[in-house]
Amino acid sequence: MIAEILIAAFIALGGIFGFVGSFGLLKLNDPMSRMHAPTKATTLGVGGVLLGSMLHAIVVEGRISAHELLITLFLLITAPVTANFLAKVFINQQTQPKDLPVPGDCKLWATHNKPEHHTASSPDA
């Protein structure tokens, strides 16, 4: 009973952190801020799900799962290194946050608050 509650808690916490990281990736103002959301919160989210999965494998299936351990190690090594490389690119380019595009300014961003443009059809059409 306690193991099932812990498994559910780890998975729920992982989901909450994943949601917060994804939300931060979409809603933060500049790319340097948006970089921190997936590298911090989403890493914790995936870590919570992996901990729940490892605990389930140990308690329910009676085995130690090497797959989750390898995924955790890979994630904990690659996410900070990637964030560090991205930050160094911005520093080396000497890009100021005010010079970077925001999601609403870029045509490639799919935002939910774009005004709809209605064009009047010409009588020739």
HUMO-V227048 format. One record per residue. N is the residue number from 1. SS is DSSP state (helix for helix, strand for strand, loop for the rest). Layout:
N SS
N SS
This chain:
1 loop
2 helix
3 helix
4 helix
5 helix
6 helix
7 helix
8 helix
9 helix
10 helix
11 helix
12 helix
13 helix
14 helix
15 helix
16 helix
17 helix
18 helix
19 helix
20 helix
21 helix
22 helix
23 helix
24 helix
25 helix
26 helix
27 helix
28 loop
29 loop
30 loop
31 helix
32 helix
33 helix
34 helix
35 helix
36 helix
37 helix
38 helix
39 helix
40 helix
41 helix
42 helix
43 helix
44 helix
45 helix
46 helix
47 helix
48 helix
49 helix
50 helix
51 helix
52 helix
53 helix
54 helix
55 helix
56 helix
57 helix
58 helix
59 helix
60 loop
61 loop
62 loop
63 loop
64 loop
65 loop
66 helix
67 helix
68 helix
69 helix
70 helix
71 helix
72 helix
73 helix
74 helix
75 helix
76 helix
77 helix
78 helix
79 helix
80 helix
81 helix
82 helix
83 helix
84 helix
85 helix
86 helix
87 helix
88 helix
89 helix
90 helix
91 helix
92 helix
93 loop
94 loop
95 loop
96 loop
97 helix
98 helix
99 helix
100 loop
101 loop
102 loop
103 loop
104 loop
105 loop
106 loop
107 loop
108 loop
109 loop
110 loop
111 loop
112 loop
113 loop
114 loop
115 loop
116 loop
117 loop
118 loop
119 loop
120 loop
121 loop
122 loop
123 loop
124 loop
125 loop
